[in-house]
Amino acid sequence: MDLNENAAMATVLGIDIGGTGIKGAPVDITTGKLLADRHRILTPHPATPKAVAEVVGELAAFFDWKGPTGATFPAVVKQGVTLTAANVDKQWIGTDAATLLADAIGAPVTVVNDADAAGIAELEFGAGVGSSGVVMMITLGTGIGSALFVDGTLVPNTELGHLELHGMDAERRAADSVREAENLSWTKWAHRLDEYFELLRALFTPDLFIVGGGISKKADKFLPHLTVATPIVPAQMLNNAGIVGAALAHAQSSPAGHAD
C-alpha cells in the first residue's frame, strides 16, 4: 500500500449539521486536524430532511468528496435513524438519516448525536485527553447537549439538557440562548448553570465536566463564577469539535452504525 492510499484511509469528511449552519471539512483522523478550510452553508428553512440532505450533498461536492463521511445531528440517533426532534423539524423523527445522507453524497455516512460527536473529539484530541472515570461533555448553545463517557467509552444519546430543573427542561432555563434572550448577566447565568451542574453531579458524580459550544470561547466570563465541586474546564476543539468528532465516529463505527 502506498502513502497516498494510507492517507486516504486516514481521511474522513466530517459534517456538523446545526440550526444556523451546516459546515464540514476533510479530517485526518489520526491527528484531528482539518485537511482543508471549513466550508459552511446556511441551514435551509424549513430544515426538512430533504432540504438538509441537499445541502449536505452540496457540501460534499464542494470538496469533490465521495468517500467515508461522518455527520452530526441534534437528536437521539440509533443505527443511523433520528428518533427525536427537540429543536429541529419534526419530519426528522423516524428518518433513516444515514441512508438519506449517504444517497446525497454517494458514499457511506455515519450519523451521530452532535454533543456525542463533540465529546468524542474532546476526549481524543482536546480537553479530555488522558481522562479516566466519568467524564461529561456539556454543550451550551440553542439548547444543552450532553455526552457521557465512562473510562473513555461513550454512553450515547444521553440528552441531559432535558432533565427537569425548576419545573422545566434544563435547557429552557440555562442554555446560552436563554442567557441572550433574557439578557442575563454572566453572574446570573452562571448561577443557573451552577444549579444545572449540581444536578448532574448529584446524579452521576462525574470526575470532570467539559463545557463546549460556541460560548466556550468566553469561558473566562462564567466559569470562575461556578461553585460546583467537580473540576470543570472549557473545551479546546471549539468550532471544529463536531466536524472532527463526526469523522472519528465514522472511523470507530461498526457496520450497523452507518449506511453502506
Stockholm file with secondary structure:
# STOCKHOLM 1.0

chainA/1-260         MDLNENAAMATVLGIDIGGTGIKGAPVDITTGKLLADRHRILTPHPATPKAVAEVVGELAAFFDWKGPTGATFPAVVKQGVTLTAANVDKQWIGTDAATLLADAIGAPVTVVNDADAAGIAELEFGAGVGSSGVVMMITLGTGIGSALFVDGTLVPNTELGHLELHGMDAERRAADSVREAENLSWTKWAHRLDEYFELLRALFTPDLFIVGGGISKKADKFLPHLTVATPIVPAQMLNNAGIVGAALAHAQSSPAGHAD
#=GR chainA/1-260 SS CCHHHHHHHTEEEEEEECSSEEEEEEEETTTTEESSCCEEEECCSSCCHHHHHHHHHHHHHHTTCCSCEEEEESSCEETTEECCCSSSCGGGTTEEHHHHHHHHHTSCEEEEEHHHHHHHHHHHHSTTTTCCSEEEEEEESSSEEEEEEETTEEECCCCGGGSEETTEETHHHHSHHHHHHTTCCHHHHHHHHHHHHHHHHHHHCCSEEEEESGGGGGHHHHGGGCCCSSCEEECSSGGGHHHHHHHHHHHHCCGGGEEC
#=GC SS_cons         CCHHHHHHHTEEEEEEECSSEEEEEEEETTTTEESSCCEEEECCSSCCHHHHHHHHHHHHHHTTCCSCEEEEESSCEETTEECCCSSSCGGGTTEEHHHHHHHHHTSCEEEEEHHHHHHHHHHHHSTTTTCCSEEEEEEESSSEEEEEEETTEEECCCCGGGSEETTEETHHHHSHHHHHHTTCCHHHHHHHHHHHHHHHHHHHCCSEEEEESGGGGGHHHHGGGCCCSSCEEECSSGGGHHHHHHHHHHHHCCGGGEEC
//
